[in-house]
Amino acid sequence: MTQFLNGLAQSAPAAGGSPLTQFVPLIAIFAIFYFLVLRPQSKKAKDHQKMLSELKKGDDVSTQGGIIGRITGIKDNEVTLQVQEGVRVRFLRSAITGVYTGDVPAPKSDKSDAKAS
């Protein structure tokens, strides 16, 4: 068995070639990683920062915790939301996930329920 492995090792071509050909797969992997992961993530973060900087009093927003409210006050890093009449909650500006438009998809009706009635 050892002679067989020694024979394979001796008959293998010598490692060599251009250093450029050795780095081509590494460069290709990095390029794919950049275009599929890093670039979209940085664009999303940039859009979120822009949205946070454009917040103004009276906007309806949603938070990371799922709370929806209207902005009644804005400070540097803090936003005050009115979630109900007379109920105001302070949040960090970074906890705001987006402007709430109220577009909630209607629940799907089940056709089997309609036939049973």
Secondary structure by P-SEA (a helix, b strand, c coil): caaaaaaaaaacccccccccccaaaaaaaaaaaaacccaaaaaaaaaaaaaaaacccccccccccbbbbbbccccccbbbbbccccbbbbbcccccccccccccccccccaaaaaac
